[in-house]
């Protein structure tokens, strides 16, 4: 669980503040203060997983398109698109033929679709 501890003197938007607050000399007082607390059970030892997809190979990213969590799939798709490497075509075709994941099929098919039609 996370708790946001704000330390702003004025939180309201100036359009919605009473006139006496609008006359304050510093409406942004405390904007550089505040904390975010993470609360975990006593004795908690696990760390947040860090997938390291930015350093993953094309084959690893294509495999990640089958991940059960949407964040992993969309991040892998984004990274593949950013790489813009034609080496991803064959692994994507193979994934499209072999996967049972409907999400992976949709992503692979979309990425293999030409950007414009050839006449």
Buried (B, 14 or more C-beta within 10 A) or exposed (E): EEEEEEEBEBEEEEEEBEEEEEEEEEBEEEEEEEEEEEEEEEEEEEEEEEBEBEEBEBBBBBBBBBBEEEEBBBBBBEBBEEEEEEEBEEBBBEBBEEBEBEBBBEBBEEBEEEEEEEE
